């Protein structure tokens, strides 16, 4: 295998967002694709091999729920390509308009076959003809010429296949018995790859029916071509030198050494912009006494430049946009703990995995505003107004304060306070309150969010004919302001972008408290069941500052939950009552709102990050103490602890109620 040839496979698999490498070919249409997590065909693994020239179709291979690998087409929705009977397909190339996809698929005899997939008809065709096995690596932008490798049982050779015709061998360089085509120009007139000879493996260019060796760099014995510019003028790859292997470009019949950033190290060129002016790949650099691999960019004005890493020791670039402004690849993270895809633009390397990760799930603006709105309903209003002692009066006024804290699912502190009044009409109690709330939550990498605002709350309780059961309805509406400092990693280190938006919440809770069940002496128990809906909306907003800010579309989400519980009540004294509550919380919504928008650095990178699922089930245990300070004044203290989930780990509420 050629020096570090294995990196070709690893780069493809690591760069799950290779699709973004050419988004700026068609800025107007790339938004249709969006920046999405291409999360497979039901499984947990996928990688992208290519994107159509118009930026609308991504192709590659992904796993299904049974961990079986198959080819996919992604156009904002995942589509399985099927197979030729052998259960495995890998899509490797796609035409400019996304209409023709090529790659390899196993047939019923478990042989690899080169295929074409016509998107308009949905038909996958075996294009191998009389070949015993083969595969396609790429297809020309016009969709006519596919290239790759085939075998007739006695050897493997580079192939070219045009439209519906049978594949044709491109042959070998003189004395060779093995060859492979790796790239093709936009109109199919220039094909590149490598072939062995009697003494070495050499990069080749195939035009007009003739395969020509590109030779090697000075002192080298072998070379491989890995890519060609769309206009066919620039071929890039890797060649041995007298000491190691270096990236090269081949232009006008001359192979030029692109060099390396560490004496004695190696480098490789993987791709070139449409006119060949920008070349990307990797190079070794010297860190202390160790050679480490770095993604690199090369142009005539600046030479070879390292793009850095995402905190780890290794990175590489394997794709570049038509105009050379956007580069993608992969890098290890801090401590080499993981390998993440990156996008490099405007001189900054961004970790694609964490660019938006800090704003998802329980850290999303929608989730935080929803939690802030739910605190009074879980705290001061966690039981019906009618359950409090009215001390022989028709009406009450109250002031309450709620506090909640979480450190497991999130790192947040929530505080609300309100004043309210209620009155009695026969078997009905009606109350109205107004309050203010705020939440501070830490985000990943040192980021943070602050949400604050005001709310109004109305409650109506009705005592049923048994004079014990209660039906209650709570309505709450809040208007909040969210200020977020979003942190993320770049090649230059952590960066922070800031944004502010308006958020609104509307909540409805229906609850039924059953008849009191005597247990022993002063001890009784009351079962209850409730359901709550909360609609949360966030306005569109734009960030400022940082090296890779974004604008965000308006968001909305409706959460729904059910609660089933039991409250035990015991009169300690004539003035003090103790209540203990246990409840089970179940979330019916299976996801949170989608976070979508576009980067403000280039305006060319739309994203649509699917929300994470909330915790489905959560237990909560509470303690209330009602104590009469005098004949007309009631002090209530409550404390709750909860299992892992969206409800705060610990919350307390204190209220004072005056009857009149």
C-alpha positions in Angstrom: 0.0 0.0 0.0 1.4 3.5 -0.8 2.7 5.5 2.1 -0.2 6.6 4.3 -2.7 5.5 1.7 -4.9 4.3 4.5 -5.6 7.9 5.3 -7.8 8.0 2.3 -10.4 5.7 4.0 -10.0 7.2 7.4 -10.6 10.7 6.1 -13.7 9.8 4.3 -15.2 8.1 7.4 -14.2 10.8 9.8 -15.6 13.7 7.7 -19.3 13.0 8.0 -19.8 16.6 6.9 -17.8 16.3 3.7 -21.0 17.4 2.0 -20.2 21.0 3.1 -17.0 21.1 1.3 -18.6 22.6 -1.8 -21.6 24.4 -0.5 -20.4 27.7 -2.0 -20.7 26.2 -5.5 -24.3 27.3 -5.3 -25.0 29.6 -2.4 -28.6 30.3 -3.4 -29.6 26.6 -3.4 -27.4 25.2 -0.6 -30.1 26.2 1.9 -32.3 23.5 0.6 -29.8 21.0 1.8 -29.3 22.6 5.2 -26.7 21.8 7.7 -28.0 18.7 9.3 -26.8 15.9 11.4 -26.9 13.0 8.9 -27.6 10.4 11.5 -28.0 7.3 9.4 -30.7 5.0 8.2 -31.9 4.1 11.7 -28.5 3.2 13.1 -25.7 5.3 14.7 -23.1 5.4 12.0 -22.8 7.3 8.7 -20.3 9.1 6.6 -20.6 11.1 3.5 -18.4 10.6 0.4 -19.5 13.3 -2.0 -21.9 16.2 -2.6 -23.5 17.2 -5.9 -22.2 20.3 -7.5 -25.4 22.3 -6.9 -25.1 21.5 -3.1 -28.4 19.7 -2.8 -27.5 16.0 -2.6 -25.1 14.2 -0.3 -24.2 10.5 -0.8 -22.4 8.0 1.3 -22.9 5.0 3.5 -24.8 4.6 6.8 -26.0 1.9 9.2 -29.6 0.8 9.8 -31.1 -0.2 13.1 -29.6 -3.7 12.6 -26.1 -2.2 12.1 -26.2 -3.2 8.4 -24.4 -0.7 6.1 -26.0 0.6 3.0 -25.7 3.5 0.6 -27.8 6.7 1.1 -28.9 9.8 -0.7 -29.5 12.8 1.5 -31.5 15.8 0.3 -32.7 17.1 3.7 -34.2 13.6 4.1 -32.4 10.3 4.2 -33.1 7.8 1.4 -31.7 4.3 1.3 -30.5 3.3 -2.2 -31.1 -0.4 -1.7 -28.6 -2.9 -3.1 -28.0 -5.4 -5.9 -29.0 -8.4 -3.8 -26.0 -8.7 -1.5 -27.1 -6.5 1.4 -24.3 -3.8 1.1 -24.0 -0.6 -0.9 -21.7 2.4 -0.7 -22.3 5.5 -2.7 -19.1 7.3 -3.6 -19.9 9.8 -6.3 -22.7 12.0 -7.5 -23.3 14.2 -10.6 -23.6 18.0 -10.5 -27.4 18.0 -10.3 -27.6 15.0 -8.0 -29.5 12.9 -10.5 -26.9 10.1 -10.9 -25.2 8.4 -8.1 -22.4 5.8 -8.4 -20.4 3.5 -6.1 -20.3 -0.2 -5.3 -22.9 -2.7 -4.2 -22.8 -6.4 -3.5 -24.8 -8.8 -5.6 -26.3 -12.0 -4.5 -23.0 -13.8 -4.9 -21.3 -11.3 -2.5 -19.3 -9.7 -5.4 -18.7 -6.0 -5.4 -20.4 -4.4 -8.5 -20.1 -0.9 -9.9 -23.5 0.7 -10.0 -25.4 3.7 -11.2 -28.5 4.9 -9.4 -30.9 7.1 -11.3 -32.7 9.3 -8.8 -35.6 10.1 -11.2 -36.5 6.4 -11.7 -35.3 5.0 -8.4 -33.5 2.2 -10.2 -30.0 0.9 -9.3 -28.3 -0.7 -12.3 -25.3 -3.0 -12.3 -22.9 -1.5 -14.7 -20.2 -4.1 -14.3 -20.9 -6.0 -17.5 -18.6 -9.0 -17.8 -16.4 -7.8 -14.9 -16.2 -10.3 -12.0 -16.1 -7.4 -9.6 -15.6 -3.7 -9.5 -16.6 -0.3 -8.1 -16.9 3.4 -9.1 -15.0 6.1 -7.2 -16.3 9.2 -8.9 -18.5 10.5 -11.7 -18.1 13.6 -13.9 -20.3 16.6 -13.1 -22.3 16.1 -16.3 -23.2 12.6 -15.1 -21.9 10.8 -18.2 -18.5 9.4 -17.2 -18.0 7.1 -14.1 -14.5 5.9 -13.1 -13.1 3.4 -10.7 -11.7 -0.1 -10.7 -12.7 -3.4 -12.2 -11.5 -7.0 -12.2 -11.8 -9.9 -14.6 -10.6 -12.5 -12.2 -6.9 -12.2 -13.1 -6.2 -8.6 -12.1 -7.6 -5.2 -11.2 -7.5 -2.2 -13.5 -8.8 1.3 -13.8 -12.1 1.6 -15.6 -14.2 4.2 -17.4 -17.9 3.7 -18.0 -19.9 6.1 -20.2 -23.7 6.4 -19.9 -25.2 2.9 -20.5 -22.2 1.4 -22.2 -20.1 -1.4 -20.7 -17.1 -0.4 -18.6 -13.8 -0.1 -20.5 -10.4 -0.8 -19.1 -8.0 2.1 -19.1 -5.2 -0.3 -19.0 -1.9 0.2 -17.2 1.3 2.1 -17.4 4.0 0.2 -19.2 4.8 -3.1 -17.4 1.9 -2.7 -15.0 -0.7 -5.2 -13.8 -2.7 -3.1 -11.3 -4.4 0.3 -11.7 -7.2 2.4 -10.3 -9.0 5.6 -11.3 -9.7 8.0 -8.4 -11.0 11.2 -9.9 -12.5 12.7 -13.0 -12.9 16.3 -14.3 -16.3 18.0 -14.7 -16.7 17.0 -18.4 -15.1 13.6 -18.0 -12.2 14.4 -20.4 -9.5 14.0 -17.7 -9.2 11.0 -15.5 -6.6 10.5 -12.8 -5.4 7.7 -10.6 -2.4 5.4 -10.2 -1.0 2.3 -11.8 1.9 0.1 -11.1 4.8 -0.5 -13.5 7.5 -3.1 -13.7 9.2 -1.3 -10.8 6.9 1.2 -9.0 3.4 2.6 -8.6 3.0 5.9 -10.4 0.3 8.6 -10.7 -1.4 8.8 -14.1 -3.4 11.1 -16.2 -5.7 9.6 -18.8 -6.9 11.7 -21.8 -7.8 11.0 -25.3 -7.5 7.2 -24.9 -3.9 7.4 -23.6 -2.6 6.9 -20.0 0.5 8.9 -19.2 2.6 8.7 -16.1 3.0 11.9 -14.2 6.4 10.7 -12.9 7.6 11.4 -9.4 9.2 14.2 -7.4 13.0 14.4 -7.5 14.4 11.3 -6.0 11.1 9.4 -5.6 10.2 6.0 -6.8 6.4 6.1 -6.6 3.4 8.5 -6.7 -0.4 8.5 -6.6 -2.9 11.0 -7.9 -5.9 11.6 -5.5 -7.8 14.4 -7.2 -8.2 16.7 -10.1 -9.7 20.2 -10.4 -13.0 20.5 -12.1 -11.4 22.2 -15.2 -8.9 19.3 -15.5 -5.8 21.6 -15.4 -4.5 20.6 -11.9 -3.9 17.1 -10.6 -3.0 16.7 -6.9 -1.6 13.8 -4.9 1.4 12.4 -3.1 4.8 11.3 -4.4 7.9 9.8 -2.8 11.0 12.0 -2.6 14.5 10.9 -1.9 13.7 10.8 1.9 9.9 10.7 2.4 6.6 11.5 0.6 5.4 15.0 -0.3 2.2 16.5 -1.7 2.4 17.5 -5.3 0.5 19.4 -7.9 0.8 18.6 -11.6 0.2 21.5 -14.0 1.3 21.9 -17.6 3.3 18.7 -17.7 5.3 19.6 -14.6 5.0 18.0 -11.1 5.8 20.5 -8.4 6.7 19.7 -4.8 4.4 21.5 -2.4 6.8 20.8 0.4 6.2 20.0 4.1 6.1 22.0 7.3 8.6 19.7 9.1 12.0 18.6 7.9 11.8 14.8 7.5 8.0 14.8 7.6 5.5 13.9 4.9 2.5 15.6 3.3 -0.3 14.8 0.9 -2.7 16.8 -1.3 -6.3 15.4 -1.5 -8.3 18.0 -3.4 -8.2 21.2 -5.4 -10.6 24.1 -6.0 -12.3 24.3 -9.4 -9.3 26.1 -11.1 -6.6 24.4 -9.0 -5.5 27.6 -7.2 -6.3 26.2 -3.8 -5.1 22.8 -2.7 -5.8 21.1 0.5 -4.6 18.0 2.3 -2.3 17.3 5.3 1.3 17.9 6.3 3.5 16.8 9.2 4.6 19.5 11.7 7.1 19.3 14.4 5.7 19.7 18.0 8.5 19.4 20.5 10.4 16.3 19.2 7.3 14.7 17.7 5.9 14.8 14.2 2.1 15.5 14.2 -0.3 15.6 11.2 -2.0 18.9 10.4 -4.6 19.9 7.9 -3.0 22.2 5.3 -4.0 24.7 2.7 -1.7 25.6 -0.2 -1.8 28.5 -2.6 0.8 30.3 -4.7 0.7 33.5 -2.6 1.1 31.9 0.8 2.6 28.5 0.2 1.7 25.7 2.6 -0.1 26.8 5.7 -1.2 24.6 8.7 -4.9 24.9 9.6 -4.4 23.8 13.2 -6.5 21.3 15.1 -9.5 21.2 17.4 -7.3 20.7 20.4 -5.9 17.3 19.5 -2.7 16.1 17.8 -4.0 15.2 14.4 -6.0 16.9 11.6 -6.4 16.6 7.9 -8.3 18.3 5.1 -10.0 16.3 2.3 -12.4 18.7 0.6 -12.5 22.2 -0.7 -15.2 24.4 -2.2 -15.1 25.5 -5.8 -13.8 28.9 -5.0 -11.5 27.6 -2.2 -13.1 29.5 0.6 -14.4 26.6 2.6 -12.4 23.6 3.6 -13.6 20.5 5.5 -11.8 17.5 7.1 -11.3 15.9 10.5 -9.4 16.6 13.7 -8.9 15.0 17.0 -10.2 16.9 20.1 -8.5 17.6 23.4 -6.5 14.7 24.6 -7.2 12.9 21.3 -10.4 11.8 23.0 -12.5 11.8 19.8 -12.3 12.6 16.1 -14.6 15.3 14.9 -15.4 16.7 11.5 -14.5 20.4 11.0 -15.2 23.3 8.7 -12.5 25.9 8.1 -13.5 29.3 6.7 -12.3 32.9 7.2 -9.1 31.6 8.8 -11.0 29.7 11.6 -11.3 26.0 12.2 -14.7 25.1 13.7 -15.6 21.9 15.4 -18.7 20.9 13.6 -19.8 18.7 16.4 -19.7 21.3 19.1 -20.5 24.5 17.1 -24.2 24.2 18.0 -24.1 21.4 20.6 -24.2 23.7 23.6 -27.7 25.0 22.5 -29.4 21.6 22.2 -31.6 19.5 24.5 -32.0 21.0 28.0 -29.6 23.8 27.0 -31.9 25.1 24.3 -33.6 28.5 24.7 -37.0 26.7 24.4 -36.2 24.2 27.1 -34.9 26.9 29.5 -37.8 29.2 29.0 -40.2 26.2 29.5 -38.4 25.2 32.7 -38.6 28.8 34.0 -42.4 28.9 33.2 -42.9 25.5 35.0 -41.2 26.5 38.3 -44.2 28.3 39.8 -46.6 25.6 38.7 -44.3 23.0 40.3 -43.6 25.1 43.3 -46.1 27.6 44.8 -48.9 26.1 42.6 -47.9 22.4 42.9 -51.2 21.9 44.7 -54.7 23.5 44.2 -55.5 26.8 45.8 -58.5 25.1 47.4 -56.1 22.8 49.3 -54.8 25.6 51.5 -56.7 26.6 54.7 -58.8 29.6 54.0 -59.2 30.2 57.7 -62.9 30.8 57.5 -62.6 33.7 55.1 -63.8 34.0 51.5 -60.6 35.5 50.0 -56.9 35.5 50.3 -53.8 37.4 49.1 -50.4 35.8 48.9 -46.8 36.4 48.2 -44.5 33.5 47.1 -40.9 32.8 46.2 -39.7 29.8 44.3 -36.1 28.5 43.8 -34.9 25.6 41.8 -31.4 24.2 41.1 -30.1 21.4 38.8 -26.6 20.0 38.5 -27.1 16.7 36.7 -29.1 17.2 33.5 -28.1 20.9 33.4 -26.2 23.4 35.6 -28.8 26.0 36.3 -30.5 28.1 39.0 -34.1 29.3 38.6 -35.9 31.9 40.8 -39.5 33.2 40.6 -41.6 35.4 42.8 -45.2 36.5 42.6 -48.1 38.2 44.3 -51.7 37.1 43.9 -55.3 37.1 45.2 -58.2 34.6 45.2 -61.8 34.5 46.2 -64.4 31.9 46.8 -67.7 31.5 45.0 -69.6 28.6 46.6 -67.7 25.5 45.6 -65.3 27.4 43.3 -62.1 29.3 44.1 -60.7 31.7 41.5 -57.2 33.2 41.7 -55.0 35.6 39.7 -51.2 36.2 40.2 -48.4 38.2 38.6 -44.7 37.4 38.9 -41.2 37.8 37.8 -38.7 35.0 37.1 -35.0 34.5 36.0 -32.8 31.6 35.2 -29.0 31.4 34.9 -27.6 28.3 33.2 -24.0 27.3 32.4 -23.3 26.0 28.9 -20.4 24.0 27.5 -16.9 25.4 27.2 -17.7 28.3 29.5 -20.8 29.7 27.8 -23.9 30.8 29.6 -27.5 31.8 29.2 -29.7 34.2 31.2 -33.4 34.2 30.8 -35.7 36.6 32.7 -39.1 38.2 32.4 -42.7 38.4 33.8 -45.7 36.2 33.8 -49.4 36.1 34.8 -51.1 33.1 36.2 -54.8 32.3 36.6 -56.3 29.3 38.5 -59.9 28.0 38.9 -60.7 25.2 41.3 -64.0 23.4 41.7 -65.1 21.1 44.5 -67.2 18.2 43.3 -70.4 16.9 44.8 -68.5 14.6 47.2 -67.1 17.8 48.8 -63.6 16.2 48.7 -62.6 15.8 45.1 -61.2 18.9 43.3 -60.9 19.7 39.6 -58.4 22.6 38.9 -57.3 24.5 35.8 -54.2 26.6 35.7 -53.3 29.0 32.9 -50.0 30.8 32.7 -48.5 33.2 30.2 -45.0 34.5 30.3 -42.8 36.9 28.2 -39.1 36.5 28.7 -35.7 37.8 27.3 -33.0 35.3 26.7 -29.3 36.4 26.5 -26.9 33.7 25.4 -23.1 33.6 25.3 -22.5 30.5 23.1 -19.0 29.1 23.3 -17.3 26.7 20.8 -13.9 25.4 19.9 -11.9 26.7 16.9 -8.4 26.0 15.7 -7.3 29.2 17.4 -8.9 28.1 20.7 -12.3 28.8 22.4 -14.5 31.5 21.0 -17.8 33.1 22.2 -20.7 34.6 20.2 -23.5 36.6 21.9 -27.1 36.9 21.1 -30.4 38.1 22.6 -34.0 37.1 21.7 -37.5 37.3 23.0 -39.3 34.2 24.2 -43.0 33.6 25.1 -44.6 30.7 27.0 -48.2 29.6 27.4 -49.1 26.8 29.8 -52.3 24.9 30.6 -52.6 22.4 33.4 -55.6 20.2 34.1 -55.7 18.4 37.4 -57.9 16.1 39.4 -57.5 15.4 43.1 -59.5 12.4 44.3 -61.5 12.0 47.5 -59.6 11.9 50.7 -58.7 8.4 51.9 -58.4 7.9 55.7 -55.4 5.8 56.8 -55.1 6.0 60.5 -56.0 8.7 63.0 -55.0 12.1 61.6 -53.3 10.6 58.6 -55.0 10.7 55.3 -54.0 10.3 51.6 -55.3 12.0 48.4 -54.5 10.6 44.9 -54.1 13.1 42.0 -53.5 13.0 38.3 -52.7 16.0 36.0 -51.6 16.8 32.5 -49.8 19.9 31.3 -49.1 21.5 27.9 -46.6 24.3 27.4 -46.2 26.1 24.1 -42.8 27.9 23.8 -41.8 30.3 21.1 -38.5 32.1 20.5 -38.0 34.9 18.0 -35.3 34.9 15.3 -32.1 36.6 16.3 -28.5 37.2 15.3 -25.3 36.7 17.3 -22.5 39.2 17.4 -18.8 38.7 18.2 -16.8 35.5 18.2 -15.1 34.0 15.2 -18.1 32.0 13.9 -21.3 33.6 14.8 -24.7 32.5 13.5 -28.2 33.8 12.9 -31.1 31.7 14.2 -34.6 31.2 12.8 -37.7 31.5 15.0 -38.3 28.4 17.0 -41.4 26.8 18.6 -42.2 23.7 20.5 -45.1 22.2 22.5 -44.2 20.0 25.4 -46.7 17.8 27.1 -46.5 15.8 30.3 -48.6 13.7 32.7 -48.3 13.3 36.4 -49.7 10.7 38.7 -49.2 11.1 42.5 -50.3 10.7 46.1 -50.3 13.2 48.9 -50.3 12.1 52.5 -51.5 14.6 55.1 -51.0 14.7 58.8 -52.1 17.3 61.4 -49.1 17.7 63.8 -50.9 20.3 65.9 -54.0 22.5 65.6 -51.8 25.1 63.7 -49.3 22.9 61.8 -50.0 20.4 59.1 -47.5 18.2 57.3 -47.9 16.9 53.7 -45.7 14.4 51.9 -46.1 14.0 48.1 -44.8 11.4 45.7 -45.4 11.7 42.0 -44.4 10.1 38.7 -43.8 12.4 35.7 -44.0 11.2 32.1 -43.1 13.4 29.1 -45.2 12.7 26.0 -43.2 14.8 23.6 -40.3 12.8 22.1 -38.1 15.7 21.0 -37.4 19.4 21.5 -37.6 22.1 18.9 -35.3 22.1 15.9 -32.5 24.7 15.9 -32.0 26.2 12.5 -30.2 29.2 10.9 -27.1 30.1 9.0 -23.6 31.2 9.8 -22.9 34.9 9.6 -19.3 34.5 8.6 -20.0 33.3 5.1 -23.8 33.2 4.9 -23.4 30.0 3.0 -23.7 27.3 5.7 -27.3 26.7 6.8 -27.9 24.3 9.6 -30.9 22.4 11.1 -30.0 20.6 14.3 -32.7 18.2 15.4 -33.7 18.6 19.1 -32.8 16.0 21.7 -35.5 13.9 23.4 -36.4 15.0 26.9 -36.2 12.5 29.8 -39.3 10.3 29.4 -39.9 9.4 33.0 -38.9 11.2 36.3 -39.9 10.7 39.9 -40.4 13.6 42.4 -40.8 13.6 46.2 -42.0 16.6 48.1 -42.6 17.9 51.7 -45.0 20.7 52.7 -45.5 22.4 56.0 -48.5 24.6 56.5 -48.3 26.7 59.7 -50.8 29.3 61.0 -49.0 32.3 62.3 -52.3 33.6 63.6 -56.0 33.2 62.9 -55.8 34.9 59.4 -52.2 34.2 58.3 -50.8 31.0 56.9 -47.1 30.3 56.2 -46.3 27.5 53.7 -43.0 26.0 53.1 -42.4 23.2 50.5 -39.3 21.4 49.3 -39.0 18.8 46.4 -36.3 16.6 45.1 -36.4 14.9 41.7 -34.7 12.2 39.8 -32.7 12.8 36.6 -34.8 14.9 34.1 -36.1 18.3 33.2 -37.7 19.1 36.6 -35.1 20.8 38.9 -33.1 18.4 41.0 -34.0 20.4 44.1 -36.7 23.1 44.5 -38.1 25.0 47.4 -41.1 27.4 47.8 -42.1 29.8 50.5 -45.4 31.6 50.6 -47.3 33.7 53.1 -51.1 33.9 52.7 -53.5 36.4 54.4 -57.2 35.6 54.6 -59.8 38.4 54.6 
